[in-house]
Amino acid sequence: MVKVAVVGSGTMGNGIAHVFAQFGHNVSLVDINAKALEKAMNTIAKNLDRQIAKEKIDPEEKEEILSRISTHTELESGVHKSDLVVEAATENQSIKLDLFKKLDQYCPKETILASNTSSISITQIASATARPSKVIGMHFMNPVPVMPLVEVIRGYSTSNETTHQIMSLSKSLEKTPVEVNDYPGFVSNRILMPMINEAIYSLYEGVAGVKEIDTVLKMGMAHPMGPLQLADFIGLDVCLSILKVLYEGLGNPKYAPCPLLVNMVAAGHKGVKSGVGFYTHELGSKEIHVADRFAK
């Protein structure tokens, strides 16, 4: 068992905390916002109820899992005894660099510092610390308790020992870890985001409508969710941020974000999190409808 600190209690952070606690680890969930922590614990409880309903866990396990998670609004108190820290904060390079600089100061020298970043360079993040050999990427997929993949990203200086430890730990969570090297977008988003961007361009250029584009990918390519619906689910602001990292990091115009995506994010239409993107999303409802702007 390792002592794990998860920094950031949003969708990814609470999912990561949930999984580590489910598999017997004591977890410190850290967020500067106390209300966000309360919301996160409620979300974990609801997700555990779903697992009980699906007979993935026994009812008595729920309270045991929740008891392994402590919440903290102070970074130092939350991480200072950790064997592993998994950062799941906002996908912003300057925020992450500042955070890892502090983690390096607050954590024991042997602590592994991992980032759940979906696109930002692990090598760059590691440069903010005095322990680059112990900095690594653990890119979980959303929803974390359900999705089996962990993309394990080796920075330029990440040691073999650190990589082996994280690969082994991921397997102990009943995840499938895949080791990749540190280049913009890694593997998952270097392939996924251009597909989503091309789907947005297809809509922007009038090739087909929202529902039609998604139906082609679902029915023709066996995707469980169409690219525009998936973009809403990920967050259009997140998609835009990742595309910018790809475009700036690789210098190839094929990664340039579609102007429609740029405008939608500027207008606050970010998908599920804002209630409208390519579809409309009502809180507490699984029903979605094509957004009025794109309805035929």
Summary of the structure (lengths in Angstrom):
residues: 296
radius of gyration: 19.4
end to end distance: 54.8
largest distance: 58.7
contacts: 988
relative contact order: 0.09
helix: 49%
strand: 16%
